[in-house]
Amino acid sequence: MPQLDCRFGPARPPLEPRLQRRYQQLVQEHLQISQSVAAGLNALPGTATSFASTQGAWRFYRNENVSLPALVQPLIGQGRAALQAAGAEYALVMHDWSHLNYDRHSRKADRCGLAREHRQGYELQSALLVSDRDGAPLAPLYQNLQSAAGLHTTRGPDVLPATTHLDELRARWAHLDQLELGRPLVQIVDREGDSIGHYRQWQGHHFLVRAKGGQHVVWDGQRVLLSGVASALKTQLGFCRTVTWHGQAGRQYLGETRVVLTRPPRQKRLGQKPRTEAGEPVVLRLIVSEVRGENGRVLAQWLLLSNVPATVDAGRLALWYYWRWRIESFFKLLKGAGQQVEHWQQASAAAVARRLLVVSAALVLVWQLERAQSPAAAELRTVLVRLSGRQLKRGRGWTTPVLLEGVWVLLAMLDMLEHYDLTRLRKLAETLFKPNDTN
């Protein structure tokens, strides 16, 4: 199995050796697929008792000496190492937010509301590092969990006041710059990041943001809607690559130009009325991307704004944005397709945040196996698929949930073989088919 570097680096205070051992055990116990009716831990056979394992986990997640900055250190270290091993030119960081629904978890007294959907729970705010070569997920570099008390964050031990998503991004990006990943960072955000005021604040960071198209820009000396620029470029779009869009074959066409954003921004602050502020013009690259079906019908269109240098061509930027779905898959693994986070019984946001980072470490291990190119890694993936017992679509070698399922069976099997001879296990198995045999 790939190994996760569990050294905790310069986090202050670092985890003591006893807690580090517990951390490593918990990571192994999260190498599994959970069910909604049993979202707690499954103890490996070598554990003294399942109850002892559960009690150890609860003490770990409630321990105030287990800080989020300490727990994120192995993830950052793995991300840094993966970038170096792959010879990456840029470090792509995908940003997104996901509500964790705990409507029925009344014991979580620090839940906060999602007003427009009338739900109670926490908000997970994540930054996921992916490869600039193939979009493979490498490691979560940063996580916030917003509760009624504020932000539980990996950038510091204190609970911070809640703020708007885009204002928080500015502090997040400054923190990510300090991680010294060894590659220039490109911050990638969906349409929520389309804000002229924040484009001005983000100068000095490389970013790629999907625009909504409704704002006015200066283009070719005229003030026009961004969507109007896209329409004007439609006949000039050139073929880039063949793609698959929601299961159907498509062809991607691209065009690029430069636009200038001059509109005074309306800044929003929590608890305050929006106010208009003056600002300098912002010059950005506009990449228009269309996916067309075989009959020429437009299946999807993206308007991408970026300040990444022109040495990175438009086709590469469009591909980078396409890989933003990786963070959606990460959230899916945390929720219904993997760890069932919305069924966890920890009674506070602080405990949930700690467990999220342990789970993230388990996912990083599986991602590491997915990227490995050695013959042994390929053989291991085949073994894990067989152990999982799951059926896959024709031509699909594996999926992350399938590998997780197989890893748990493998670990349990190896752990059991340390306590029972194989011959004895075979004899015990025979009692399943010969229930009257008492030998």
WOSUL-V882195 format. One record per run of one state. SS is the DSSP state (a for helix, b for strand, c for the rest). FROM is the first residue (numbers start at 1). TO is the last residue. If there is no record, write none. Layout:
# WOSUL-V882195
[[SS | FROM | TO] [SS | FROM | TO]]
This chain:
# WOSUL-V882195
[[c | 1 | 16] [a | 17 | 29] [c | 30 | 34] [b | 35 | 35] [c | 36 | 37] [b | 38 | 38] [c | 39 | 49] [a | 50 | 62] [c | 63 | 67] [a | 68 | 71] [c | 72 | 72] [a | 73 | 86] [c | 87 | 89] [b | 90 | 101] [c | 102 | 111] [b | 112 | 114] [a | 115 | 117] [c | 118 | 118] [b | 119 | 130] [c | 131 | 136] [b | 137 | 147] [c | 148 | 149] [b | 150 | 153] [c | 154 | 159] [b | 160 | 160] [c | 161 | 164] [a | 165 | 177] [c | 178 | 183] [b | 184 | 189] [c | 190 | 190] [a | 191 | 193] [c | 194 | 195] [a | 196 | 201] [c | 202 | 205] [b | 206 | 210] [c | 211 | 215] [b | 216 | 219] [c | 220 | 221] [b | 222 | 225] [a | 226 | 236] [c | 237 | 237] [b | 238 | 245] [c | 246 | 247] [b | 248 | 261] [c | 262 | 264] [b | 265 | 267] [c | 268 | 274] [b | 275 | 277] [c | 278 | 281] [b | 282 | 292] [c | 293 | 297] [b | 298 | 306] [c | 307 | 313] [a | 314 | 322] [c | 323 | 324] [a | 325 | 334] [c | 335 | 340] [a | 341 | 343] [c | 344 | 348] [a | 349 | 371] [c | 372 | 374] [a | 375 | 388] [c | 389 | 399] [a | 400 | 417] [c | 418 | 421] [a | 422 | 433] [c | 434 | 439]]
